[in-house]
């Protein structure tokens, strides 16, 4: 019983770690977030900032992809967290 409990928690931790790694696997999300941060800072702090409609649409698309992936990760982790 005790070993089963330890095994369960180790498997759960490994699965959550794998899900977190998959978010960063290809670097898309970190690049998209950095790009959004850079453009936001330009818009906030530059006297004259020009952000094209195309740049804005690209940022919105990246943000939507990021949110969908985070939702999927949360759902995957919730399924993992159910005890045996």
Secondary structure, 3 states (H helix, E strand, C coil): CHHHHHHHHHHHHHHHHHHHHHHHCCCHHHHHHHHHHHHHHHHHHCCCCCCCHHHHHHHHHHHHHHHHHHHHHHHHHHHHCCCC
